[in-house]
Amino acid sequence: MLRHEFRPGKLVAGLSVAAAGVLYAGDAGGAWETPWFVVIPVVVGGLCLAGVAGLVGRGIRRRRGDPSAGGRVTG
């Protein structure tokens, strides 16, 4: 049994910020040259994808009848 529910939006957001960190770390370590403006589309694009993934995940949870999805619970 899961300890918490799966949040795909948070996963995608974390991966995009981690990718930006890897880009800067590679630049700082001398492995490659990363212009400063490259990280902006990586982070913004990742946050947009995270929003879409979050909406899709919420739609799936609401369709399955999960009360923790943010809908009204009638009881």
All heavy atoms as TSV, in Angstrom:
chain	resi	resn	atom	element	x	y	z
A	1	MET	N	N	0.836	-1.168	0.000
A	1	MET	CA	C	0.000	0.000	0.000
A	1	MET	C	C	0.893	1.247	0.000
A	1	MET	O	O	1.921	1.300	0.661
A	1	MET	CB	C	-0.878	-0.027	1.241
A	1	MET	CG	C	-1.890	1.048	1.250
A	1	MET	SD	S	-3.156	0.607	2.453
A	1	MET	CE	C	-4.330	1.814	2.022
A	2	LEU	N	N	0.466	2.262	-0.748
A	2	LEU	CA	C	1.251	3.486	-0.852
A	2	LEU	C	C	1.166	4.316	0.420
A	2	LEU	O	O	0.126	4.382	1.061
A	2	LEU	CB	C	0.744	4.319	-2.029
A	2	LEU	CG	C	0.966	3.739	-3.422
A	2	LEU	CD1	C	0.314	4.635	-4.458
A	2	LEU	CD2	C	2.431	3.606	-3.711
A	3	ARG	N	N	2.272	4.963	0.767
A	3	ARG	CA	C	2.280	5.833	1.937
A	3	ARG	C	C	1.668	7.186	1.625
A	3	ARG	O	O	1.194	7.879	2.502
A	3	ARG	CB	C	3.699	6.032	2.439
A	3	ARG	CG	C	4.304	4.764	2.964
A	3	ARG	CD	C	5.729	5.025	3.408
A	3	ARG	NE	N	6.378	3.790	3.725
A	3	ARG	CZ	C	6.644	3.397	4.944
A	3	ARG	NH1	N	6.319	4.161	5.959
A	3	ARG	NH2	N	7.233	2.254	5.155
A	4	HIS	N	N	1.720	7.592	0.373
A	4	HIS	CA	C	1.122	8.853	-0.051
A	4	HIS	C	C	0.693	8.704	-1.502
A	4	HIS	O	O	1.123	7.810	-2.208
A	4	HIS	CB	C	2.093	10.020	0.119
A	4	HIS	CG	C	3.373	9.826	-0.625
A	4	HIS	ND1	N	3.513	10.113	-1.959
A	4	HIS	CD2	C	4.578	9.350	-0.228
A	4	HIS	CE1	C	4.752	9.830	-2.340
A	4	HIS	NE2	N	5.412	9.353	-1.310
A	5	GLU	N	N	-0.151	9.618	-1.942
A	5	GLU	CA	C	-0.625	9.532	-3.315
A	5	GLU	C	C	0.424	10.074	-4.277
A	5	GLU	O	O	1.238	10.928	-3.927
A	5	GLU	CB	C	-1.943	10.266	-3.483
A	5	GLU	CG	C	-1.873	11.738	-3.160
A	5	GLU	CD	C	-3.234	12.374	-3.207
A	5	GLU	OE1	O	-3.938	12.312	-2.193
A	5	GLU	OE2	O	-3.559	12.941	-4.257
A	6	PHE	N	N	0.400	9.566	-5.478
A	6	PHE	CA	C	1.369	9.947	-6.504
A	6	PHE	C	C	0.977	11.293	-7.098
A	6	PHE	O	O	-0.168	11.492	-7.497
A	6	PHE	CB	C	1.392	8.870	-7.590
A	6	PHE	CG	C	2.317	9.180	-8.714
A	6	PHE	CD1	C	3.670	9.289	-8.504
A	6	PHE	CD2	C	1.831	9.365	-9.994
A	6	PHE	CE1	C	4.536	9.570	-9.543
A	6	PHE	CE2	C	2.684	9.645	-11.039
A	6	PHE	CZ	C	4.030	9.745	-10.812
A	7	ARG	N	N	1.901	12.236	-7.139
A	7	ARG	CA	C	1.692	13.569	-7.702
A	7	ARG	C	C	2.625	13.760	-8.894
A	7	ARG	O	O	3.790	14.134	-8.737
A	7	ARG	CB	C	1.974	14.640	-6.661
A	7	ARG	CG	C	1.119	14.586	-5.436
A	7	ARG	CD	C	-0.247	15.124	-5.751
A	7	ARG	NE	N	-1.043	15.170	-4.531
A	7	ARG	CZ	C	-2.048	15.977	-4.381
A	7	ARG	NH1	N	-2.394	16.782	-5.335
A	7	ARG	NH2	N	-2.728	15.949	-3.259
A	8	PRO	N	N	2.140	13.519	-10.115
A	8	PRO	CA	C	3.024	13.611	-11.277
A	8	PRO	C	C	3.516	15.028	-11.559
A	8	PRO	O	O	4.612	15.216	-12.078
A	8	PRO	CB	C	2.164	13.089	-12.423
A	8	PRO	CG	C	0.765	13.248	-11.980
A	8	PRO	CD	C	0.784	13.115	-10.491
A	9	GLY	N	N	2.740	16.040	-11.190
A	9	GLY	CA	C	3.169	17.420	-11.404
A	9	GLY	C	C	4.407	17.768	-10.603
A	9	GLY	O	O	5.329	18.415	-11.099
A	10	LYS	N	N	4.434	17.322	-9.363
A	10	LYS	CA	C	5.606	17.585	-8.518
A	10	LYS	C	C	6.829	16.841	-9.030
A	10	LYS	O	O	7.949	17.340	-8.958
A	10	LYS	CB	C	5.318	17.187	-7.074
A	10	LYS	CG	C	4.341	18.114	-6.391
A	10	LYS	CD	C	4.166	17.733	-4.946
A	10	LYS	CE	C	3.228	18.678	-4.245
A	10	LYS	NZ	N	3.084	18.374	-2.817
A	11	LEU	N	N	6.619	15.654	-9.567
A	11	LEU	CA	C	7.727	14.881	-10.135
A	11	LEU	C	C	8.326	15.603	-11.336
A	11	LEU	O	O	9.547	15.760	-11.442
A	11	LEU	CB	C	7.244	13.488	-10.541
A	11	LEU	CG	C	8.257	12.615	-11.270
A	11	LEU	CD1	C	9.403	12.246	-10.347
A	11	LEU	CD2	C	7.582	11.379	-11.820
A	12	VAL	N	N	7.484	16.073	-12.245
A	12	VAL	CA	C	7.970	16.761	-13.447
A	12	VAL	C	C	8.654	18.073	-13.071
A	12	VAL	O	O	9.708	18.414	-13.620
A	12	VAL	CB	C	6.811	16.988	-14.436
A	12	VAL	CG1	C	7.242	17.841	-15.604
A	12	VAL	CG2	C	6.264	15.662	-14.927
A	13	ALA	N	N	8.082	18.814	-12.133
A	13	ALA	CA	C	8.699	20.071	-11.701
A	13	ALA	C	C	10.068	19.814	-11.073
A	13	ALA	O	O	11.040	20.524	-11.360
A	13	ALA	CB	C	7.792	20.789	-10.708
A	14	GLY	N	N	10.158	18.804	-10.248
A	14	GLY	CA	C	11.437	18.472	-9.624
A	14	GLY	C	C	12.485	18.037	-10.629
A	14	GLY	O	O	13.657	18.405	-10.517
A	15	LEU	N	N	12.055	17.270	-11.619
A	15	LEU	CA	C	13.004	16.839	-12.650
A	15	LEU	C	C	13.503	18.007	-13.495
A	15	LEU	O	O	14.681	18.043	-13.875
A	15	LEU	CB	C	12.366	15.777	-13.548
A	15	LEU	CG	C	12.160	14.404	-12.905
A	15	LEU	CD1	C	11.406	13.489	-13.871
A	15	LEU	CD2	C	13.483	13.794	-12.514
A	16	SER	N	N	12.640	18.967	-13.782
A	16	SER	CA	C	13.083	20.108	-14.589
A	16	SER	C	C	14.058	20.986	-13.817
A	16	SER	O	O	15.052	21.467	-14.375
A	16	SER	CB	C	11.888	20.924	-15.073
A	16	SER	OG	O	11.261	21.573	-13.999
A	17	VAL	N	N	13.800	21.191	-12.530
A	17	VAL	CA	C	14.730	21.991	-11.725
A	17	VAL	C	C	16.041	21.226	-11.525
A	17	VAL	O	O	17.124	21.823	-11.536
A	17	VAL	CB	C	14.068	22.381	-10.385
A	17	VAL	CG1	C	15.057	23.053	-9.454
A	17	VAL	CG2	C	12.890	23.292	-10.640
A	18	ALA	N	N	15.963	19.909	-11.371
A	18	ALA	CA	C	17.183	19.109	-11.264
A	18	ALA	C	C	17.987	19.158	-12.565
A	18	ALA	O	O	19.223	19.209	-12.535
A	18	ALA	CB	C	16.836	17.665	-10.913
A	19	ALA	N	N	17.300	19.153	-13.705
A	19	ALA	CA	C	17.998	19.267	-14.993
A	19	ALA	C	C	18.712	20.611	-15.108
A	19	ALA	O	O	19.842	20.684	-15.611
A	19	ALA	CB	C	17.015	19.086	-16.142
A	20	ALA	N	N	18.070	21.679	-14.626
A	20	ALA	CA	C	18.724	22.990	-14.628
A	20	ALA	C	C	19.955	22.968	-13.727
A	20	ALA	O	O	21.007	23.533	-14.077
A	20	ALA	CB	C	17.745	24.065	-14.163
A	21	GLY	N	N	19.865	22.308	-12.601
A	21	GLY	CA	C	21.016	22.182	-11.709
A	21	GLY	C	C	22.148	21.398	-12.342
A	21	GLY	O	O	23.321	21.741	-12.187
A	22	VAL	N	N	21.805	20.337	-13.079
A	22	VAL	CA	C	22.833	19.548	-13.772
A	22	VAL	C	C	23.499	20.379	-14.852
A	22	VAL	O	O	24.722	20.306	-15.047
A	22	VAL	CB	C	22.216	18.256	-14.349
A	22	VAL	CG1	C	23.155	17.572	-15.324
A	22	VAL	CG2	C	21.837	17.309	-13.228
A	23	LEU	N	N	22.720	21.198	-15.560
A	23	LEU	CA	C	23.306	22.067	-16.582
A	23	LEU	C	C	24.311	23.034	-15.976
A	23	LEU	O	O	25.411	23.222	-16.503
A	23	LEU	CB	C	22.208	22.846	-17.315
A	23	LEU	CG	C	21.381	22.072	-18.313
A	23	LEU	CD1	C	20.229	22.932	-18.827
A	23	LEU	CD2	C	22.241	21.617	-19.477
A	24	TYR	N	N	23.931	23.668	-14.864
A	24	TYR	CA	C	24.843	24.597	-14.212
A	24	TYR	C	C	26.041	23.881	-13.590
A	24	TYR	O	O	27.160	24.400	-13.603
A	24	TYR	CB	C	24.122	25.410	-13.137
A	24	TYR	CG	C	23.443	26.642	-13.682
A	24	TYR	CD1	C	22.191	27.012	-13.238
A	24	TYR	CD2	C	24.060	27.454	-14.618
A	24	TYR	CE1	C	21.564	28.147	-13.723
A	24	TYR	CE2	C	23.450	28.588	-15.113
A	24	TYR	CZ	C	22.200	28.927	-14.655
A	24	TYR	OH	O	21.598	30.039	-15.135
A	25	ALA	N	N	25.834	22.696	-13.055
A	25	ALA	CA	C	26.950	21.952	-12.459
A	25	ALA	C	C	27.946	21.522	-13.539
A	25	ALA	O	O	29.162	21.562	-13.317
A	25	ALA	CB	C	26.425	20.729	-11.710
A	26	GLY	N	N	27.442	21.104	-14.687
A	26	GLY	CA	C	28.342	20.745	-15.783
A	26	GLY	C	C	29.127	21.940	-16.284
A	26	GLY	O	O	30.304	21.827	-16.647
A	27	ASP	N	N	28.480	23.103	-16.288
A	27	ASP	CA	C	29.170	24.320	-16.699
A	27	ASP	C	C	30.219	24.713	-15.661
A	27	ASP	O	O	31.344	25.096	-16.010
A	27	ASP	CB	C	28.156	25.445	-16.868
A	27	ASP	CG	C	28.770	26.711	-17.440
A	27	ASP	OD1	O	29.811	26.621	-18.130
A	27	ASP	OD2	O	28.209	27.795	-17.203
A	28	ALA	N	N	29.877	24.601	-14.388
A	28	ALA	CA	C	30.831	24.965	-13.334
A	28	ALA	C	C	32.005	23.990	-13.288
A	28	ALA	O	O	33.135	24.380	-12.981
A	28	ALA	CB	C	30.134	24.992	-11.977
A	29	GLY	N	N	31.750	22.728	-13.601
A	29	GLY	CA	C	32.815	21.732	-13.587
A	29	GLY	C	C	33.681	21.736	-14.832
A	29	GLY	O	O	34.687	21.031	-14.890
A	30	GLY	N	N	33.300	22.493	-15.827
A	30	GLY	CA	C	34.091	22.582	-17.045
A	30	GLY	C	C	33.791	21.491	-18.063
A	30	GLY	O	O	34.518	21.339	-19.041
A	31	ALA	N	N	32.723	20.719	-17.856
A	31	ALA	CA	C	32.387	19.652	-18.795
A	31	ALA	C	C	31.828	20.215	-20.099
A	31	ALA	O	O	32.042	19.644	-21.165
A	31	ALA	CB	C	31.375	18.703	-18.165
A	32	TRP	N	N	31.094	21.319	-20.017
A	32	TRP	CA	C	30.535	21.982	-21.192
A	32	TRP	C	C	30.268	23.439	-20.867
A	32	TRP	O	O	30.356	23.861	-19.728
A	32	TRP	CB	C	29.254	21.290	-21.669
A	32	TRP	CG	C	28.193	21.162	-20.632
A	32	TRP	CD1	C	27.379	22.149	-20.160
A	32	TRP	CD2	C	27.847	19.992	-19.905
A	32	TRP	NE1	N	26.546	21.660	-19.192
A	32	TRP	CE2	C	26.792	20.339	-19.018
A	32	TRP	CE3	C	28.292	18.682	-19.921
A	32	TRP	CZ2	C	26.218	19.421	-18.164
A	32	TRP	CZ3	C	27.703	17.784	-19.063
A	32	TRP	CH2	C	26.681	18.144	-18.207
A	33	GLU	N	N	29.926	24.190	-21.873
A	33	GLU	CA	C	29.639	25.611	-21.732
A	33	GLU	C	C	28.134	25.819	-21.873
A	33	GLU	O	O	27.549	25.500	-22.895
A	33	GLU	CB	C	30.380	26.410	-22.812
A	33	GLU	CG	C	30.262	27.900	-22.680
A	33	GLU	CD	C	31.033	28.457	-21.488
A	33	GLU	OE1	O	32.036	27.842	-21.085
A	33	GLU	OE2	O	30.593	29.486	-20.965
A	34	THR	N	N	27.492	26.327	-20.824
A	34	THR	CA	C	26.056	26.565	-20.834
A	34	THR	C	C	25.803	28.064	-20.780
A	34	THR	O	O	26.156	28.716	-19.793
A	34	THR	CB	C	25.381	25.909	-19.613
A	34	THR	OG1	O	25.711	24.529	-19.605
A	34	THR	CG2	C	23.885	26.062	-19.677
A	35	PRO	N	N	25.181	28.639	-21.826
A	35	PRO	CA	C	24.818	30.063	-21.744
A	35	PRO	C	C	23.774	30.285	-20.641
A	35	PRO	O	O	22.977	29.401	-20.325
A	35	PRO	CB	C	24.209	30.361	-23.118
A	35	PRO	CG	C	24.652	29.255	-24.006
A	35	PRO	CD	C	24.879	28.068	-23.130
A	36	TRP	N	N	23.755	31.474	-20.070
A	36	TRP	CA	C	22.881	31.750	-18.937
A	36	TRP	C	C	21.412	31.642	-19.304
A	36	TRP	O	O	20.576	31.305	-18.476
A	36	TRP	CB	C	23.167	33.129	-18.362
A	36	TRP	CG	C	22.862	34.252	-19.307
A	36	TRP	CD1	C	23.729	34.807	-20.194
A	36	TRP	CD2	C	21.628	34.923	-19.466
A	36	TRP	NE1	N	23.095	35.793	-20.903
A	36	TRP	CE2	C	21.800	35.891	-20.479
A	36	TRP	CE3	C	20.384	34.825	-18.872
A	36	TRP	CZ2	C	20.779	36.742	-20.897
A	36	TRP	CZ3	C	19.369	35.663	-19.286
A	36	TRP	CH2	C	19.573	36.610	-20.278
A	37	PHE	N	N	21.068	31.932	-20.552
A	37	PHE	CA	C	19.666	31.983	-20.947
A	37	PHE	C	C	19.077	30.611	-21.286
A	37	PHE	O	O	17.882	30.502	-21.535
A	37	PHE	CB	C	19.479	32.921	-22.142
A	37	PHE	CG	C	20.354	32.598	-23.315
A	37	PHE	CD1	C	19.976	31.652	-24.245
A	37	PHE	CD2	C	21.564	33.250	-23.481
A	37	PHE	CE1	C	20.788	31.351	-25.319
A	37	PHE	CE2	C	22.371	32.959	-24.559
A	37	PHE	CZ	C	21.984	32.003	-25.475
A	38	VAL	N	N	19.867	29.563	-21.280
A	38	VAL	CA	C	19.372	28.226	-21.626
A	38	VAL	C	C	18.508	27.657	-20.501
A	38	VAL	O	O	17.543	26.935	-20.744
A	38	VAL	CB	C	20.562	27.284	-21.933
A	38	VAL	CG1	C	20.118	25.846	-22.054
A	38	VAL	CG2	C	21.262	27.733	-23.191
A	39	VAL	N	N	18.811	28.010	-19.275
A	39	VAL	CA	C	18.115	27.423	-18.138
A	39	VAL	C	C	16.687	27.960	-18.014
A	39	VAL	O	O	15.800	27.247	-17.542
A	39	VAL	CB	C	18.916	27.671	-16.852
A	39	VAL	CG1	C	18.202	27.163	-15.639
A	39	VAL	CG2	C	20.271	27.004	-16.978
A	40	ILE	N	N	16.439	29.167	-18.476
A	40	ILE	CA	C	15.100	29.757	-18.369
A	40	ILE	C	C	14.057	28.913	-19.102
A	40	ILE	O	O	13.031	28.558	-18.514
A	40	ILE	CB	C	15.111	31.222	-18.853
A	40	ILE	CG1	C	15.980	32.058	-17.922
A	40	ILE	CG2	C	13.691	31.780	-18.928
A	40	ILE	CD1	C	16.249	33.457	-18.407
A	41	PRO	N	N	14.259	28.541	-20.383
A	41	PRO	CA	C	13.249	27.692	-21.026
A	41	PRO	C	C	13.141	26.301	-20.412
A	41	PRO	O	O	12.054	25.713	-20.410
A	41	PRO	CB	C	13.716	27.580	-22.478
A	41	PRO	CG	C	14.741	28.603	-22.674
A	41	PRO	CD	C	15.266	28.985	-21.335
A	42	VAL	N	N	14.239	25.779	-19.864
A	42	VAL	CA	C	14.183	24.461	-19.231
A	42	VAL	C	C	13.268	24.506	-18.009
A	42	VAL	O	O	12.379	23.655	-17.842
A	42	VAL	CB	C	15.598	23.978	-18.841
A	42	VAL	CG1	C	15.530	22.741	-17.971
A	42	VAL	CG2	C	16.437	23.730	-20.073
A	43	VAL	N	N	13.444	25.516	-17.165
A	43	VAL	CA	C	12.634	25.615	-15.947
A	43	VAL	C	C	11.190	25.991	-16.275
A	43	VAL	O	O	10.248	25.374	-15.775
A	43	VAL	CB	C	13.259	26.616	-14.959
A	43	VAL	CG1	C	12.343	26.874	-13.779
A	43	VAL	CG2	C	14.599	26.114	-14.477
A	44	VAL	N	N	10.993	26.988	-17.136
A	44	VAL	CA	C	9.633	27.421	-17.471
A	44	VAL	C	C	8.885	26.313	-18.213
A	44	VAL	O	O	7.716	26.043	-17.921
A	44	VAL	CB	C	9.667	28.721	-18.297
A	44	VAL	CG1	C	8.292	29.068	-18.826
A	44	VAL	CG2	C	10.206	29.861	-17.453
A	45	GLY	N	N	9.546	25.663	-19.154
A	45	GLY	CA	C	8.911	24.550	-19.859
A	45	GLY	C	C	8.575	23.406	-18.921
A	45	GLY	O	O	7.507	22.788	-19.025
A	46	GLY	N	N	9.466	23.128	-17.990
A	46	GLY	CA	C	9.206	22.073	-17.015
A	46	GLY	C	C	8.042	22.414	-16.100
A	46	GLY	O	O	7.226	21.545	-15.769
A	47	LEU	N	N	7.936	23.678	-15.710
A	47	LEU	CA	C	6.807	24.076	-14.871
A	47	LEU	C	C	5.488	24.019	-15.636
A	47	LEU	O	O	4.452	23.661	-15.080
A	47	LEU	CB	C	7.042	25.473	-14.301
A	47	LEU	CG	C	8.154	25.579	-13.259
A	47	LEU	CD1	C	8.339	27.028	-12.835
A	47	LEU	CD2	C	7.862	24.706	-12.064
A	48	CYS	N	N	5.517	24.367	-16.924
A	48	CYS	CA	C	4.299	24.245	-17.742
A	48	CYS	C	C	3.897	22.781	-17.892
A	48	CYS	O	O	2.716	22.436	-17.773
A	48	CYS	CB	C	4.513	24.886	-19.114
A	48	CYS	SG	S	4.622	26.672	-19.051
A	49	LEU	N	N	4.869	21.921	-18.157
A	49	LEU	CA	C	4.563	20.491	-18.237
A	49	LEU	C	C	4.083	19.941	-16.902
A	49	LEU	O	O	3.211	19.063	-16.857
A	49	LEU	CB	C	5.797	19.717	-18.699
A	49	LEU	CG	C	6.174	19.865	-20.168
A	49	LEU	CD1	C	7.485	19.135	-20.438
A	49	LEU	CD2	C	5.075	19.331	-21.056
A	50	ALA	N	N	4.625	20.460	-15.809
A	50	ALA	CA	C	4.183	20.028	-14.494
A	50	ALA	C	C	2.730	20.422	-14.248
A	50	ALA	O	O	1.958	19.661	-13.659
A	50	ALA	CB	C	5.075	20.629	-13.408
A	51	GLY	N	N	2.353	21.603	-14.713
A	51	GLY	CA	C	0.962	22.024	-14.585
A	51	GLY	C	C	0.023	21.129	-15.360
A	51	GLY	O	O	-1.043	20.737	-14.861
A	52	VAL	N	N	0.418	20.772	-16.572
A	52	VAL	CA	C	-0.407	19.873	-17.391
A	52	VAL	C	C	-0.489	18.493	-16.736
A	52	VAL	O	O	-1.568	17.894	-16.653
A	52	VAL	CB	C	0.161	19.777	-18.823
A	52	VAL	CG1	C	-0.523	18.687	-19.613
A	52	VAL	CG2	C	0.015	21.111	-19.532
A	53	ALA	N	N	0.639	17.999	-16.261
A	53	ALA	CA	C	0.645	16.683	-15.610
A	53	ALA	C	C	-0.197	16.695	-14.340
A	53	ALA	O	O	-0.898	15.725	-14.041
A	53	ALA	CB	C	2.076	16.259	-15.290
A	54	GLY	N	N	-0.156	17.792	-13.599
A	54	GLY	CA	C	-0.968	17.902	-12.398
A	54	GLY	C	C	-2.455	17.924	-12.710
A	54	GLY	O	O	-3.257	17.300	-12.019
A	55	LEU	N	N	-2.820	18.652	-13.764
A	55	LEU	CA	C	-4.229	18.690	-14.151
A	55	LEU	C	C	-4.719	17.333	-14.640
A	55	LEU	O	O	-5.838	16.916	-14.322
A	55	LEU	CB	C	-4.442	19.749	-15.230
A	55	LEU	CG	C	-4.357	21.199	-14.770
A	55	LEU	CD1	C	-4.432	22.141	-15.963
A	55	LEU	CD2	C	-5.455	21.503	-13.773
A	56	VAL	N	N	-3.895	16.650	-15.401
A	56	VAL	CA	C	-4.274	15.316	-15.877
A	56	VAL	C	C	-4.394	14.349	-14.700
A	56	VAL	O	O	-5.350	13.572	-14.612
A	56	VAL	CB	C	-3.259	14.798	-16.924
A	56	VAL	CG1	C	-3.477	13.334	-17.230
A	56	VAL	CG2	C	-3.355	15.623	-18.195
A	57	GLY	N	N	-3.446	14.404	-13.787
A	57	GLY	CA	C	-3.498	13.529	-12.612
A	57	GLY	C	C	-4.711	13.816	-11.749
A	57	GLY	O	O	-5.363	12.896	-11.246
A	58	ARG	N	N	-5.032	15.096	-11.586
A	58	ARG	CA	C	-6.215	15.456	-10.797
A	58	ARG	C	C	-7.489	14.976	-11.491
A	58	ARG	O	O	-8.408	14.486	-10.843
A	58	ARG	CB	C	-6.270	16.963	-10.598
A	58	ARG	CG	C	-7.441	17.399	-9.784
A	58	ARG	CD	C	-7.432	18.888	-9.571
A	58	ARG	NE	N	-8.616	19.262	-8.809
A	58	ARG	CZ	C	-9.184	20.436	-8.889
A	58	ARG	NH1	N	-8.669	21.369	-9.666
A	58	ARG	NH2	N	-10.251	20.713	-8.184
A	59	GLY	N	N	-7.530	15.117	-12.810
A	59	GLY	CA	C	-8.697	14.639	-13.548
A	59	GLY	C	C	-8.884	13.136	-13.422
A	59	GLY	O	O	-10.003	12.651	-13.278
A	60	ILE	N	N	-7.786	12.413	-13.432
A	60	ILE	CA	C	-7.870	10.954	-13.276
A	60	ILE	C	C	-8.345	10.596	-11.873
A	60	ILE	O	O	-9.194	9.720	-11.700
A	60	ILE	CB	C	-6.516	10.299	-13.597
A	60	ILE	CG1	C	-6.222	10.417	-15.086
A	60	ILE	CG2	C	-6.485	8.847	-13.154
A	60	ILE	CD1	C	-4.828	10.006	-15.482
A	61	ARG	N	N	-7.809	11.284	-10.840
A	61	ARG	CA	C	-8.229	10.990	-9.474
A	61	ARG	C	C	-9.693	11.336	-9.254
A	61	ARG	O	O	-10.409	10.615	-8.577
A	61	ARG	CB	C	-7.366	11.756	-8.474
A	61	ARG	CG	C	-5.998	11.142	-8.268
A	61	ARG	CD	C	-5.300	11.739	-7.065
A	61	ARG	NE	N	-5.235	13.188	-7.083
A	61	ARG	CZ	C	-4.269	13.888	-7.665
A	61	ARG	NH1	N	-3.298	13.285	-8.292
A	61	ARG	NH2	N	-4.277	15.206	-7.615
A	62	ARG	N	N	-10.165	12.448	-9.830
A	62	ARG	CA	C	-11.565	12.835	-9.661
A	62	ARG	C	C	-12.487	11.843	-10.354
A	62	ARG	O	O	-13.579	11.554	-9.873
A	62	ARG	CB	C	-11.804	14.229	-10.218
A	62	ARG	CG	C	-11.149	15.303	-9.368
A	62	ARG	CD	C	-11.478	16.642	-9.881
A	62	ARG	NE	N	-12.743	17.032	-9.243
A	62	ARG	CZ	C	-13.423	18.098	-9.584
A	62	ARG	NH1	N	-12.998	18.857	-10.568
A	62	ARG	NH2	N	-14.530	18.407	-8.959
A	63	ARG	N	N	-12.053	11.349	-11.501
A	63	ARG	CA	C	-12.879	10.398	-12.235
A	63	ARG	C	C	-12.994	9.078	-11.475
A	63	ARG	O	O	-14.005	8.395	-11.552
A	63	ARG	CB	C	-12.281	10.157	-13.621
A	63	ARG	CG	C	-13.198	9.334	-14.506
A	63	ARG	CD	C	-12.711	9.316	-15.917
A	63	ARG	NE	N	-12.804	10.668	-16.460
A	63	ARG	CZ	C	-12.318	11.011	-17.632
A	63	ARG	NH1	N	-11.705	10.125	-18.375
A	63	ARG	NH2	N	-12.430	12.231	-18.078
A	64	ARG	N	N	-11.944	8.712	-10.739
A	64	ARG	CA	C	-11.950	7.456	-9.981
A	64	ARG	C	C	-12.711	7.585	-8.674
A	64	ARG	O	O	-12.936	6.602	-7.978
A	64	ARG	CB	C	-10.522	7.005	-9.696
A	64	ARG	CG	C	-9.779	6.626	-10.965
A	64	ARG	CD	C	-8.348	6.359	-10.682
A	64	ARG	NE	N	-8.209	5.015	-10.126
A	64	ARG	CZ	C	-7.107	4.564	-9.591
A	64	ARG	NH1	N	-6.064	5.347	-9.494
A	64	ARG	NH2	N	-7.029	3.346	-9.141
A	65	GLY	N	N	-13.084	8.812	-8.290
A	65	GLY	CA	C	-13.859	9.001	-7.076
A	65	GLY	C	C	-13.027	9.142	-5.825
A	65	GLY	O	O	-13.494	8.875	-4.726
A	66	ASP	N	N	-11.779	9.580	-5.955
A	66	ASP	CA	C	-10.903	9.763	-4.802
A	66	ASP	C	C	-11.291	11.049	-4.065
A	66	ASP	O	O	-11.241	12.124	-4.642
A	66	ASP	CB	C	-9.452	9.840	-5.272
A	66	ASP	CG	C	-8.460	9.845	-4.131
A	66	ASP	OD1	O	-8.886	9.699	-2.976
A	66	ASP	OD2	O	-7.259	9.983	-4.408
A	67	PRO	N	N	-11.697	10.985	-2.795
A	67	PRO	CA	C	-12.128	12.196	-2.090
A	67	PRO	C	C	-10.994	13.175	-1.803
A	67	PRO	O	O	-11.251	14.329	-1.545
A	67	PRO	CB	C	-12.726	11.675	-0.783
A	67	PRO	CG	C	-12.169	10.302	-0.610
A	67	PRO	CD	C	-11.864	9.789	-1.982
A	68	SER	N	N	-9.749	12.760	-1.855
A	68	SER	CA	C	-8.638	13.682	-1.601
A	68	SER	C	C	-8.242	14.456	-2.846
A	68	SER	O	O	-7.271	15.191	-2.825
A	68	SER	CB	C	-7.417	12.908	-1.091
A	68	SER	OG	O	-6.921	12.058	-2.095
A	69	ALA	N	N	-8.998	14.344	-3.931
A	69	ALA	CA	C	-8.668	15.021	-5.180
A	69	ALA	C	C	-9.101	16.476	-5.192
A	69	ALA	O	O	-8.846	17.172	-6.143
A	69	ALA	CB	C	-9.291	14.289	-6.358
A	70	GLY	N	N	-9.756	16.940	-4.168
A	70	GLY	CA	C	-10.127	18.342	-4.108
A	70	GLY	C	C	-11.586	18.601	-4.433
A	70	GLY	O	O	-12.028	19.729	-4.401
A	71	GLY	N	N	-12.327	17.598	-4.756
A	71	GLY	CA	C	-13.747	17.774	-5.038
A	71	GLY	C	C	-14.547	17.823	-3.745
A	71	GLY	O	O	-14.030	17.602	-2.655
A	72	ARG	N	N	-15.826	18.133	-3.870
A	72	ARG	CA	C	-16.679	18.168	-2.692
A	72	ARG	C	C	-17.017	16.760	-2.252
A	72	ARG	O	O	-17.306	15.901	-3.069
A	72	ARG	CB	C	-17.958	18.926	-2.984
A	72	ARG	CG	C	-17.719	20.399	-3.169
A	72	ARG	CD	C	-18.975	21.179	-3.120
A	72	ARG	NE	N	-20.044	20.587	-3.922
A	72	ARG	CZ	C	-21.198	21.156	-4.150
A	72	ARG	NH1	N	-21.439	22.327	-3.634
A	72	ARG	NH2	N	-22.106	20.576	-4.874
A	73	VAL	N	N	-16.968	16.552	-0.969
A	73	VAL	CA	C	-17.306	15.245	-0.422
A	73	VAL	C	C	-18.675	15.365	0.220
A	73	VAL	O	O	-18.890	16.194	1.099
A	73	VAL	CB	C	-16.266	14.800	0.634
A	73	VAL	CG1	C	-16.674	13.475	1.237
A	73	VAL	CG2	C	-14.896	14.716	0.005
A	74	THR	N	N	-19.600	14.579	-0.276
A	74	THR	CA	C	-20.937	14.582	0.318
A	74	THR	C	C	-21.062	13.348	1.193
A	74	THR	O	O	-20.645	12.269	0.834
A	74	THR	CB	C	-22.018	14.564	-0.782
A	74	THR	OG1	O	-21.813	13.437	-1.611
A	74	THR	CG2	C	-21.942	15.837	-1.619
A	75	GLY	N	N	-21.623	13.522	2.322
A	75	GLY	CA	C	-21.652	12.364	3.198
A	75	GLY	C	C	-22.794	12.377	4.051
A	75	GLY	O	O	-23.448	12.094	4.781
